[in-house]
Amino acid sequence: MSKFAEIGAELKAVLGGRLSNILDVSLPPLFFLFGDWLCCTDLGLQLALLASVFVALVRLWRQEAVWAALGGLGLAGFAGLLALWQANSQAYFLPGMLSGIITVFLCLLSLVLRRPLVAWTSYLARRWPLAWYWHPQVRPAYAEVTAGWALVFGLRAAVQYRFFASGQSSALALSQVALGWPLILMLLVATYAYGQWRLRRLAGPSITEFEAGKQPPWKGQKRGF
């Protein structure tokens, strides 16, 4: 299997059905941009909220998880109410900005606690033995990738804050699309490629070797991160 095919298969395994969230995240900002271009920011806000309702209805019609549909609609409704309360359409994008800031905080906190956030996300997706992630010849790879995540999400938050502070609603909406799933997918690919390379350099045990209690030298984890 080629490296590209391997990365594609790994992304599919890790993300699973969550790829449908691209619609949830991308559609409302695109409708905001369209309404803002067509008329004004108020129309953009209204279309963004309608898009969120549409996404929720599609989820319900396809008999997907009700909590996902209602959760997305509730978040969009909260963002819309926040924008109306502040009399500022840019406030619609505040929840998305705050989620990025929270991600940065969790990354940094996990590094301080020596339990990298990326290790937790991998554990939740793959259910590998949790103790394996904390092995001294495994943990550094996850710590370094977590630091990279903190940097990327921190830079994204800085860019979006600049647009927010300067009142550039269209640029803010566009950044939510461009720096949303496209950025995350590229980050996941980079995470996997670097993580695999770093694990080989660290020469730690593979999952099966760790579970079997084998002693070094180890063959190491050949696939997955």
N, C-alpha and C positions, 0 to 999 in steps of 0.2 A: 504494500500500500504506500502511495506517495505521501510526502509530508503534508501537502495541501489537502489530500483526501482524509488523512488522519485528523488534521485540525478541524475540517468540516464535520467529521463524524463526532469528534469530541464536543464541539459547540452544540450540535444537535442533541447529544446525550445530556449535556449540562443544562441547556436552556429548555428543551422539551417544548411543551405547549406555551411557554412564556413568550414565544416569538409573536403570538397574537397581541401582546401588549404594545407592539409597535404601533398598531392602529390607535390604541387608547391614548398613547403619548403624542403621536405625530399629528393626528387629524385635527384636534381643536386648535393648536397654534397655526396650522395651515389655513383654517377657516378664519381665524383672527386676521391673518395677513391679507386674505382675500377681501374681507369686509372693510379693513382699514384702507386698502388700495381703492376699493370701489366707492367708498363714501367717507367713513370716519372711524375713529377708534371705538366709538360706542356700538356701531354696527358690527365691528370686528368682535367685540366682546359678546354680543348677542349670538352671532354665528358660532363662536367657539363653544358657548353653552349648549346650543342646539346640536352641535357635533357630538358633544359629550353624551347628550340624551340619545342620539342616534346610535352611538357605540354601545351604550347600555342595552338598548332595545335589540340590537343585532345579537349581542351575547345571550339575551334571554330567548330570542327566537331560535338560536342555534343550540339551546338547552345547555349552555355552558354554565359554569358555577355562578349561582345567583349572587353570592357574596362578592364575586369579582365585578359583576355588572353594577350592583348597587354601590359597592365601594368606590368604583370609578366615578359614578354619577354623584355620589356624596362629596367626593373630593372636588369635583368640578363645581358643584353647587356652593360649597364653602368658599372656593376661590372667587366665584362670581359675586357672592354676597360681600366678601372682603373688598372686592373692587368697587362695588356700589357704596359700601360704607365709607370707604376712603375717597369716594368720588374721583377715582384714579384707575383707569383701565389697566395700568401696569401692575396693580396689586393682584390681578388675576394670576400672574406668574410667580408670585411670592412663594406659594407652597412648593413649587418645583425648585426654586432657588434654595429654599430652606432644607429640602431633602438632600441637596448636594452638600450643603454646609455640614449637615448632620453626618453624612458619610465621611467627610474629612475628619470630623471630630472622633468618630468611631475608629477610623484607621489609626489615628495618632494614639488614642487611648489604648487600643489593642497592642500597639508596639511598645508602649510603656509597660503594659502588663505582660509582655513577652508571649502573647497569644494572638498572633496576627489575624486580622479580619479575613483575609483571603483564605486562610486555612479553615476558618469556620464556614465560609461559603462553599468551599470544596467539600468539606465534611457533610454539610446539609444536602449537597447535590449527589454525592457519591456514596456516603455512608462507609467510608473507609475507617479503620480503627483510629479513634481520636488521638490516642497516645502516639501513633506513628508521626503525626504532624509536629509533635513537640520533641522529637528525636533531635539531638544536637547537630546531626548531619542532614537534617531535613528542614527544620524550622527556619534557618537563615534564608532559604529560597523564598518561603512564604512571607517572611518579614520584609525582604527587599521588594517583592512585588507589591505588598501592602503599602510600602512607602511610595512606590510609583503611583499607586491608585490615589493616595492622598495628594500628591503633586498634581495629577491630572484633574481631579475633581476640584482642587483648590484653584487652579488656573481657570477652570470653567466658571466657578462661582465669581471669581474676580472680573472676568469678562462680562458676565451677566449683570453684576452689580454696577459696572460702569454704564451699561446701557440703561439700567433702572434709574440710576442717580441722574443721568443726563436727560431723562424723559424720552428716550428713543424706543417707543413701544414696538414699532415694526422690527427693529434690529433685535430687540429682546425676544420677540416671538420667533424670529428666524433662528436665533441662537438656540432656542429650546428644541427646535427641530434638528438643526445641523449638529449641535453638541449633545443630542440625545442618543437614540439608538445607534446612529452611524458611529459616533465616538465610542460608545460602549462596546460595540462589536469589534472595532479595531483594538480597543483596550484588551478585550478577552483573547484575541488572537495573539497580541504581544505578550500577554500574561502566560499563555500556554507555551509559546516558543521560548521565552526567556526562562520560565519555570523548569521546563524539561532540560534546557542547557545547564541551568544552575544545579539541578539535582545530580546530573552526571558529574559535574565538577566537585560537588560535595562528597560523592561516592558513598552515600548512605544506603541503607537497606531498602529493598522493594517492600511492597505490602506483604507479599507471601513470605519473604525472608524474615520480616519483622514478626509476623504472626508465628512462624516456626521457630523463632528464637535463634536463628543462625548467627554464627560469629563471622566477623570480617575475614577476608575481603568479600564484599557483596557485589552482585551483578547490578543492583540498583533498579529503580522504577523506570521501565522502558516506555511506558505510555500512560497518559493521564497526568493531571496536576491538580 
